[in-house]
Amino acid sequence: MAIKISDNLDYKGTKPDFQRQSYATKEALKNVVQGAMPELYLAFCLEDRQLYLYDKSNDDDPTTGKFRIFQAGSTTQVTEMPEADEPYVDVVLQYVGETDGNYTKGWFYECDKTETTEEKPVETIEKLTELIEESDGIITLKITEEESSEVQAFLKDEKAYFVYEKSVYTGDVLTDNVVELSTSTVIDTDEAVAELGLTYTEVISTTYAWNNISVSPSSGEPAVITQSEINDLFN
């Protein structure tokens, strides 16, 4: 039950108004007890001095859990650029510190994520099953003339690879993503999987970097407006 009060609190100490408003590290953000948090909550992290939004609907980030850097429609200004990392992906910061060899005062930077990938062959039933379980593909599996079921499937080159009654199958994808069980083939050995010639994309490295973004025709530098352009504005 909520406790009703009729006046504001007058706390004059140096601690945050509520203990969970401030965390010393990103690790502390990640390790909050989710059952003790509301659906949405704003808190500061002293490690990077950023404001974070906790959202229970977020996926768990390996660095900050369900917290993400808060952006309220305006760019955050910083005098020191934080290390580029996963929580900052797609975040835009304006650097207002002294110009150095890496950053220019007044310029805007966005954290970009670059993944280096490699195509690898699918050679085992275990790997094919893993691809099926991770896929967002859905087929309508026609089991009999009267019975059909929505089934998760790995789709490639108009073929569907799916699991039915603990066995791995492959079948042709027909109109409306229908696959007929009666014409599908059971794949029950690693050799049979290798003969399919399937490949999958594996991320072998991930890098992060702050890159200057264009906020004017001069790609970050103050734009020059000609006299004729000024005249056009007032005509």
C-alpha positions in Angstrom: 0.0 0.0 0.0 1.3 3.5 -0.9 2.2 5.8 2.0 0.6 9.2 1.5 2.6 12.4 2.5 1.4 16.0 2.3 4.7 17.8 2.0 8.0 17.5 0.1 11.1 15.9 1.6 14.0 18.2 2.5 17.1 16.1 2.3 20.4 18.1 2.2 23.0 15.3 2.1 25.4 14.3 -0.7 23.9 10.9 -1.3 21.2 10.3 -4.0 17.6 10.8 -2.9 17.1 7.0 -3.3 19.8 4.4 -3.1 19.0 2.8 -6.5 19.3 6.2 -8.2 23.1 5.9 -8.4 25.4 3.0 -9.2 29.2 3.0 -8.9 29.9 0.8 -12.0 28.3 -0.7 -15.1 28.7 -4.0 -13.4 26.4 -2.8 -10.6 23.8 -1.8 -13.2 23.9 -5.2 -14.7 23.6 -7.0 -11.3 20.4 -5.2 -10.0 17.8 -7.5 -8.6 15.2 -7.4 -11.4 12.4 -8.5 -9.1 13.0 -5.4 -7.0 12.9 -2.9 -9.9 9.9 -1.1 -11.5 9.1 -1.5 -15.2 11.0 1.7 -15.9 13.6 3.6 -13.9 16.2 6.3 -14.3 19.6 6.0 -12.6 23.1 7.4 -12.8 26.3 5.4 -13.3 29.4 7.1 -11.7 31.8 5.0 -13.8 31.0 7.0 -17.0 28.8 9.7 -15.4 25.9 8.9 -17.7 22.1 8.7 -17.1 20.7 5.3 -17.8 17.1 4.0 -18.3 16.1 0.6 -16.9 13.5 -1.1 -18.9 12.3 -4.6 -18.1 11.4 -5.2 -21.7 15.0 -4.8 -22.8 17.2 -7.8 -23.6 20.0 -8.4 -21.1 23.1 -6.5 -22.3 26.4 -8.2 -21.2 27.7 -4.9 -19.8 24.7 -3.1 -18.4 21.9 -5.7 -18.1 18.5 -4.0 -18.8 19.9 -0.5 -18.5 20.6 1.6 -21.5 22.0 5.1 -21.9 19.1 7.5 -21.7 18.4 9.9 -24.6 15.5 12.3 -24.4 15.6 13.6 -27.9 18.7 15.7 -27.4 22.4 14.9 -27.7 24.4 14.4 -24.6 27.5 16.7 -24.3 30.7 15.3 -22.9 34.1 16.7 -22.2 35.7 13.2 -22.3 34.6 10.6 -24.8 33.8 7.3 -23.1 35.3 4.1 -24.5 33.3 2.9 -27.4 31.4 -0.3 -26.4 28.1 -2.1 -26.8 25.9 0.1 -24.5 26.8 3.2 -26.7 25.9 1.6 -30.1 23.9 4.2 -32.1 24.3 6.7 -29.3 25.2 10.3 -30.4 27.4 12.4 -28.2 28.7 16.0 -28.8 32.3 16.4 -27.7 32.8 19.8 -26.0 36.3 19.1 -24.5 39.6 20.4 -25.9 40.4 19.3 -29.5 43.0 16.6 -29.6 44.2 14.1 -32.1 41.1 12.0 -31.8 38.1 14.3 -31.3 37.3 17.9 -32.3 35.5 20.3 -30.0 31.9 20.8 -31.0 31.7 17.9 -33.3 29.1 15.1 -33.0 30.1 11.4 -32.8 28.1 8.2 -33.1 29.2 4.8 -31.8 29.3 2.3 -34.6 29.6 -1.5 -34.2 31.4 -3.5 -36.9 31.3 -7.2 -37.0 33.7 -9.3 -39.0 32.0 -12.5 -40.2 33.0 -15.7 -41.9 31.0 -18.2 -43.8 31.4 -21.7 -42.3 30.0 -25.1 -43.5 27.2 -26.9 -41.6 28.6 -30.3 -41.0 26.7 -31.8 -38.0 23.1 -32.5 -37.0 23.8 -30.6 -33.8 24.8 -27.4 -35.7 21.8 -27.7 -38.1 19.5 -28.1 -35.1 21.1 -25.1 -33.5 20.5 -23.0 -36.6 16.8 -24.1 -36.7 16.3 -23.2 -33.0 17.9 -19.7 -33.6 16.0 -19.0 -36.8 13.0 -16.7 -37.0 11.6 -18.6 -40.0 8.2 -20.1 -39.7 6.5 -22.6 -42.0 3.1 -24.2 -42.1 3.9 -27.9 -41.9 1.2 -30.0 -43.6 1.2 -33.2 -41.5 -1.9 -34.8 -43.0 -4.7 -33.5 -45.3 -6.6 -32.5 -42.2 -3.7 -31.5 -39.8 -1.2 -28.6 -40.1 1.1 -26.9 -37.6 3.2 -23.7 -37.4 6.8 -24.9 -37.1 10.1 -23.0 -36.6 12.4 -23.5 -39.6 15.8 -22.5 -41.0 15.0 -21.3 -44.5 17.5 -21.3 -47.4 17.2 -21.5 -51.2 13.5 -22.4 -51.1 14.2 -25.2 -48.7 13.1 -25.6 -45.1 15.0 -27.4 -42.4 12.9 -28.2 -39.4 12.4 -30.5 -36.4 9.3 -32.7 -36.1 8.9 -35.3 -33.4 12.6 -35.0 -32.5 13.9 -35.7 -36.0 15.4 -33.2 -38.4 13.8 -32.8 -41.8 14.3 -30.9 -45.0 11.5 -30.1 -47.5 10.5 -27.8 -50.3 8.8 -24.6 -49.4 5.6 -24.3 -51.4 3.1 -21.4 -51.8 2.2 -19.6 -48.6 5.3 -21.1 -46.8 3.7 -24.6 -46.8 5.9 -27.6 -46.4 4.5 -31.1 -46.8 5.7 -33.7 -44.3 5.0 -36.6 -46.7 7.5 -35.3 -49.3 10.1 -34.1 -46.7 13.3 -36.1 -46.0 14.7 -37.1 -42.7 18.3 -36.1 -42.0 19.7 -38.5 -39.4 23.5 -38.5 -39.8 26.3 -35.9 -39.9 27.3 -37.1 -43.3 23.8 -36.4 -44.6 24.1 -32.8 -43.2 27.5 -32.2 -44.8 26.1 -33.3 -48.2 23.5 -30.6 -48.1 26.3 -28.0 -48.6 24.7 -25.5 -46.2 26.7 -22.6 -44.7 26.1 -20.2 -41.8 27.6 -16.9 -40.9 29.7 -16.7 -37.7 30.9 -13.5 -36.1 34.6 -13.9 -35.5 35.3 -10.4 -34.1 33.4 -7.2 -33.0 34.8 -3.7 -32.8 33.4 -0.4 -31.7 34.4 3.1 -32.7 33.2 6.7 -32.3 32.8 8.2 -35.8 32.1 11.8 -36.7 28.6 12.2 -38.2 27.5 14.9 -40.6 25.1 17.4 -39.0 25.7 20.0 -41.8 26.8 20.0 -45.5 30.4 20.2 -44.3 30.3 16.8 -42.5 30.6 18.1 -38.9 32.4 21.4 -39.5 30.4 24.7 -39.3 28.7 25.1 -42.7 29.4 28.2 -44.8 26.2 29.9 -46.0 26.6 32.1 -49.1 25.0 35.5 -49.5 22.7 34.2 -52.2 21.5 31.5 -50.0 20.7 34.0 -47.2 18.8 36.2 -49.8 16.8 33.2 -50.8 15.7 32.6 -47.2 14.1 36.0 -47.1 12.5 36.1 -50.5 
